[in-house]
Amino acid sequence: MRPVTPRGFRDVLPAEAAEREVLTLRLSDAFAAWGYERIETPVVERLDALEAAAGPLEGTAFRLVDLDGHLLALRPDLTVPIARLVSSRLADVAGPVRFRYAGEAFREHESLRGQARQFTQVGVELVGACGPEADAEVIAVLADALRTVGFERFTVAVGSVEVFNAVVAAAGMPESWGADVLAAAHERNFVELQRLADLPGVAETAARALREVPRIRGGREAIARCSDVASACGCDATLGALDETFALLEAAGVHESVMVDFSVMRSFDYYTGIVIEAYAPGLGLPIGGGGRYDGVLEAFGAPRPAAGFALGLERLSIGLLEQGVDVPVRRLDAVLGGPAAEALSAAARLREAGWRVAISSRAGRELVAEADERGAIEALFARDGRVVRLDRSGEPALPLEDPAPYPPSTSWAEGSER
């Protein structure tokens, strides 16, 4: 048979894998600087636990049955598994707790349009804290992380589920109408929202809000505009808290990268407060998102407020490429040839000095060619207890200092003299 990867899955080759590793480490360091600790959860969860928090996952989750007869699912994101962990393993910890993670998530798709069914999420969860201070921290961590990995231009869009919920509650319409409103809002279907607002029986204050609120976006002034439109629907407290959150973002110095956008909604139904999406120019999809999900831990019998976000590693890579940002990957320092015993001994000494060294059975021009192929900075040869650099023709040039120097930073290919 011809070996192929399943639809929606892919192999990651060394060059891309190295960039992904660098991005993951940079993000982890950025999160750790805010006090977020590393955590890991299994790739499988009990399906009933996932659905208790996230709602029905029919057609979304990869399902399997273990030998005990339990119905399991590959995790569609990492938020619910972490909520499950906190609710069980850390139920007696007062908190708040701050966790960071990097891991694979899996979602099923029926179509053949090339959607990824496996992707990597890197993110944070702040559990046990609520209010504008906690919301502002999560948004500021996101902005800080995007700058850390190299984004010069990006936007963090912030909306509120509570505003839509208040509008639906004020409309005086059946529950099915409200479900249709939220479904249209998730899809940013302004035409459908207009149709639903125009139906007979919708309270005028709610109808006006439904027509106008999803189109409101901007800086802090957008919150005031939303209040003018939707205040009669009973969302003053929500908008007041959002305004306070924005004031804290101004104090943190990240507000210029933040846009208030009341059309922002997230695909999962467990969000209860702010919702966040991060965008980079040149990429039509969000590179990450999240928000407040205070009801998720309550589904596990341990109610606590919580908020967080996840960044899609694959989309981050594409976004950086669109902005012309190179991810600095450390290359192989040297390919080292020579008699096996001498090469092994010399390589050990170099690694102790911090070098990255690959041993080769080649010599001369072939060794230089291999160094070029592997992107190594040096081509070295060990013999008679010495290590020498090879020139471009494969001939011995300069001996390597003893003890071994620091790893090199430039090669002959970049114009250095050897």
C-alpha positions in Angstrom: 0.0 0.0 0.0 1.0 3.6 -0.5 1.6 5.2 3.0 -0.3 8.5 3.4 -1.4 10.6 6.3 -5.2 10.7 7.1 -7.2 13.6 5.8 -6.7 16.7 8.0 -3.4 15.4 9.6 0.1 16.1 8.5 3.7 15.4 9.2 6.0 18.2 10.4 9.5 18.1 8.9 12.7 19.3 10.7 12.9 22.9 9.5 9.3 23.6 10.4 9.5 21.6 13.6 12.5 23.6 14.7 10.5 26.9 14.2 7.5 25.5 16.1 9.8 24.5 18.9 11.2 28.1 19.1 7.8 29.6 19.0 6.5 27.3 21.7 9.5 28.1 24.0 9.1 31.8 23.5 5.4 31.7 24.3 6.0 29.5 27.4 8.7 32.0 28.6 6.3 34.9 28.1 3.6 33.2 30.1 6.0 32.1 32.8 7.1 35.7 33.2 3.5 36.4 34.3 3.6 33.6 36.9 1.8 30.9 34.8 2.9 27.4 35.6 3.2 24.5 33.1 0.5 21.9 33.2 -0.3 18.8 31.0 -3.5 16.8 30.5 -4.3 13.6 28.6 -5.2 13.8 25.0 -8.3 11.8 25.8 -11.1 12.7 28.1 -14.4 11.1 29.1 -16.9 12.2 26.5 -19.6 12.8 29.2 -17.2 15.2 31.0 -16.4 17.2 27.9 -20.1 17.5 27.0 -21.1 18.4 30.5 -19.0 21.6 30.1 -18.9 22.3 26.4 -22.3 21.0 25.3 -23.0 18.4 22.6 -20.0 17.5 20.6 -21.7 15.4 17.9 -19.8 15.7 14.7 -17.0 17.6 16.4 -15.2 15.1 18.7 -13.2 12.0 17.7 -14.8 9.3 19.7 -13.5 5.9 20.9 -14.4 3.2 23.4 -11.8 1.8 25.9 -11.7 -1.8 27.1 -13.7 -0.7 30.2 -16.6 0.3 27.9 -16.2 4.0 28.6 -16.9 6.4 25.8 -13.9 8.7 25.3 -13.0 11.5 23.0 -9.9 13.2 21.8 -9.8 16.6 23.4 -11.2 19.3 21.1 -9.4 22.0 23.1 -7.5 22.2 26.3 -9.7 24.5 28.3 -12.2 21.9 29.5 -9.6 19.3 30.4 -7.8 21.9 32.6 -11.1 22.9 34.2 -11.7 19.2 34.9 -8.3 18.9 36.4 -8.7 21.9 38.6 -12.2 20.8 39.7 -10.9 17.3 40.8 -7.2 17.3 41.6 -7.0 20.9 42.9 -10.5 21.3 44.4 -9.0 22.1 47.8 -6.6 24.8 46.5 -7.9 28.2 47.3 -6.4 29.9 44.2 -6.4 31.7 42.0 -4.2 29.4 40.0 -2.4 30.3 36.8 -1.6 27.6 34.3 0.1 27.5 30.8 0.1 24.7 28.4 1.1 23.5 24.9 -0.5 20.5 23.4 -2.4 18.9 20.5 -6.2 19.3 20.1 -8.4 17.4 17.7 -11.6 18.3 15.9 -13.6 16.3 13.3 -14.8 17.9 10.1 -17.2 16.4 7.6 -16.1 18.3 4.6 -13.0 17.8 2.4 -12.0 21.4 2.3 -8.7 20.8 4.0 -9.5 21.9 7.6 -6.9 20.7 10.1 -8.2 17.9 12.3 -5.2 18.1 14.5 -3.6 21.4 15.6 -1.4 22.7 18.4 -2.7 25.1 21.1 -0.5 27.2 23.3 -2.2 29.2 26.0 -3.1 30.1 29.6 -5.9 29.7 32.0 -6.5 31.9 35.0 -8.8 30.1 37.4 -10.3 31.5 40.6 -10.1 35.2 39.7 -12.8 37.5 38.2 -13.6 41.1 37.5 -11.9 43.7 35.3 -8.5 43.0 36.9 -8.5 39.3 35.9 -9.9 40.1 32.4 -7.3 42.8 31.8 -4.5 40.4 32.9 -5.5 37.7 30.4 -5.7 40.3 27.6 -2.4 41.8 28.5 -0.7 38.4 28.6 -2.0 37.7 25.1 -0.7 41.0 23.7 2.7 40.5 25.5 3.0 37.0 24.1 2.3 38.1 20.5 5.0 40.8 20.8 7.4 38.3 22.3 7.2 35.9 19.3 7.8 38.7 16.9 4.5 40.2 15.7 4.9 43.9 14.9 1.2 44.3 13.9 -1.7 42.5 15.5 -5.1 43.3 17.0 -6.7 41.8 20.0 -10.5 42.1 19.5 -12.6 42.1 22.7 -16.3 41.6 22.9 -18.9 40.4 25.5 -21.3 37.5 25.5 -23.2 39.2 28.3 -24.3 42.0 26.0 -25.9 39.6 23.5 -27.5 37.7 26.4 -29.0 40.9 27.8 -30.4 41.8 24.4 -32.0 38.4 23.9 -33.5 38.5 27.4 -34.9 42.0 26.8 -36.5 41.0 23.5 -39.5 39.1 25.0 -39.3 36.4 22.4 -39.4 32.6 22.6 -36.3 30.6 23.5 -35.9 29.3 19.9 -35.6 32.9 18.7 -32.8 33.6 21.2 -31.0 30.4 20.0 -31.2 31.7 16.4 -29.8 35.0 17.4 -26.8 33.5 19.1 -26.2 31.1 16.2 -26.3 34.1 13.8 -24.0 36.1 16.1 -21.5 33.2 16.2 -21.4 33.3 12.4 -21.3 37.1 12.2 -24.3 36.8 10.0 -25.5 40.5 10.1 -28.2 39.8 7.5 -29.8 37.1 9.6 -29.5 39.3 12.7 -31.4 42.0 10.9 -34.1 39.6 9.9 -34.5 38.3 13.4 -34.7 41.9 14.7 -37.4 42.7 12.3 -39.7 39.9 13.3 -43.0 40.8 14.9 -43.1 40.9 18.7 -39.4 41.9 19.3 -39.2 44.7 21.8 -38.1 47.8 20.1 -35.2 48.5 22.4 -33.9 44.9 21.8 -34.5 45.2 18.0 -32.5 48.4 17.8 -29.6 46.9 19.9 -29.6 43.7 17.7 -29.3 45.8 14.5 -26.6 48.1 15.8 -24.5 46.5 18.6 -22.8 43.8 16.3 -21.5 46.7 14.1 -19.9 48.7 16.9 -16.1 48.5 17.1 -13.3 50.8 18.0 -11.4 51.9 21.1 -12.7 52.7 24.5 -15.3 55.1 23.0 -17.0 52.0 21.4 -18.1 50.9 24.9 -19.9 54.3 25.4 -21.6 53.9 21.9 -22.8 50.5 22.9 -24.2 51.8 26.1 -26.1 54.5 24.2 -27.7 51.7 22.1 -28.2 48.9 24.5 -28.5 50.5 28.0 -32.3 49.9 28.0 -31.6 46.2 27.7 -30.0 46.0 31.1 -26.3 45.7 30.4 -25.0 48.8 32.1 -23.0 46.8 34.7 -21.4 44.6 32.0 -20.4 47.6 30.0 -19.1 49.4 33.1 -16.9 46.4 33.9 -15.6 46.4 30.3 -14.8 50.1 30.5 -12.8 49.4 33.7 -11.0 46.6 31.9 -10.0 48.9 29.1 -8.8 51.5 31.6 -6.5 48.8 33.1 -5.2 47.9 29.7 -4.4 51.6 29.2 -2.4 51.5 32.4 -0.6 48.4 31.2 0.3 50.1 28.0 -1.3 47.5 25.7 -4.5 49.3 24.8 -3.2 50.4 21.4 -3.3 46.8 20.2 -6.8 46.2 21.6 -10.0 46.9 19.7 -13.5 46.6 21.2 -15.6 44.6 18.8 -19.1 43.5 19.8 -19.4 41.2 16.8 -16.8 38.8 18.4 -18.3 35.5 19.5 -16.6 32.2 20.1 -17.6 28.8 18.7 -18.1 27.1 22.1 -21.2 27.9 24.1 -19.4 28.0 27.5 -18.3 31.6 27.4 -20.0 33.8 30.0 -18.3 37.2 29.8 -15.6 38.8 27.7 -14.6 37.0 24.5 -11.3 37.5 22.8 -9.9 37.0 19.3 -6.4 37.9 18.1 -5.8 38.8 14.4 -2.7 39.5 12.3 -2.7 41.3 9.0 -2.7 39.0 6.0 -4.4 36.2 7.7 -8.2 36.0 7.4 -8.7 33.7 10.4 -8.0 34.5 14.1 -4.6 33.3 15.3 -6.1 32.7 18.8 -9.0 33.4 21.0 -10.6 32.8 24.4 -12.5 34.6 27.0 -14.3 34.2 30.4 -16.0 30.8 31.1 -17.3 31.0 34.7 -19.8 28.2 34.2 -17.4 25.4 33.1 -16.1 24.5 36.5 -19.6 24.6 37.9 -20.5 21.8 35.5 -17.9 19.7 37.4 -19.4 20.6 40.8 -16.6 23.0 41.8 -17.8 26.5 40.7 -15.0 29.0 40.2 -14.6 32.0 37.9 -12.1 31.4 35.0 -10.7 33.0 31.9 -8.0 32.2 29.4 -7.0 32.0 25.7 -5.3 29.6 23.3 -3.1 30.5 20.3 -3.0 28.2 17.3 0.7 27.4 16.6 0.1 26.7 12.9 -1.7 30.0 12.4 1.0 31.9 14.4 3.6 30.6 12.0 1.6 31.6 8.9 1.0 35.1 10.4 4.7 35.7 11.1 5.5 34.6 7.6 3.0 37.1 6.2 4.7 39.8 8.1 8.1 38.8 6.9 9.3 37.8 10.4 12.0 35.2 10.6 11.9 32.8 13.5 15.5 32.5 14.7 16.3 28.8 14.8 19.7 27.8 16.1 21.5 25.8 13.5 23.8 22.8 13.8 27.2 24.2 14.8 29.4 21.6 13.1 29.6 18.4 11.1 32.7 16.5 12.4 34.5 13.9 10.5 37.5 11.7 11.3 38.3 8.2 12.7 35.4 7.1 14.8 37.1 7.1 18.1 38.7 10.5 17.6 35.5 12.0 16.2 33.5 10.8 19.2 36.1 12.1 21.7 36.3 15.5 19.9 32.5 15.8 19.6 32.1 15.2 23.3 34.6 18.0 24.1 32.7 20.4 21.8 29.3 19.5 23.2 30.7 20.3 26.7 31.6 23.7 25.4 28.0 24.2 24.1 28.4 23.1 20.5 25.8 21.2 18.5 27.8 18.6 16.6 26.8 15.8 14.2 29.4 13.1 13.5 30.0 12.1 9.8 31.9 9.3 8.1 32.8 11.6 5.3 36.0 13.7 4.7 37.2 16.5 2.4 34.8 18.1 0.0 32.1 15.5 0.8 32.2 16.6 4.5 31.9 20.2 3.4 29.0 19.4 1.2 27.3 17.6 4.0 27.8 20.6 6.3 26.2 22.8 3.7 23.3 20.3 3.2 22.6 20.2 6.9 23.0 24.0 7.4 26.0 23.6 9.7 28.2 26.5 10.4 31.5 24.6 10.5 33.0 21.5 8.8 35.5 20.0 11.1 37.9 17.0 11.0 39.5 15.3 14.0 42.8 13.5 13.7 45.9 12.9 15.9 44.2 14.5 18.9 43.5 17.8 17.1 40.4 19.3 15.4 40.8 21.4 12.3 38.5 23.5 10.3 38.1 22.7 6.6 38.0 25.3 3.9 35.5 25.4 1.1 37.6 23.0 -0.9 37.7 20.5 1.9 41.3 21.1 2.8 42.5 21.6 6.4 42.6 25.3 7.2 42.9 26.5 10.8 43.1 24.3 13.9 40.3 24.7 16.4 41.5 26.2 19.7 42.0 24.0 22.7 40.1 24.3 25.0 37.2 24.5 22.6 35.9 28.0 22.0 32.3 29.1 22.2 30.1 27.9 19.4 30.5 29.9 16.2 28.0 32.5 15.0 28.9 32.8 11.3 30.2 30.5 8.7 32.4 30.7 5.5 29.1 31.0 3.6 28.3 34.2 5.4 31.7 35.8 4.7 33.8 35.0 7.7 37.4 34.3 7.2 38.7 30.9 8.2 
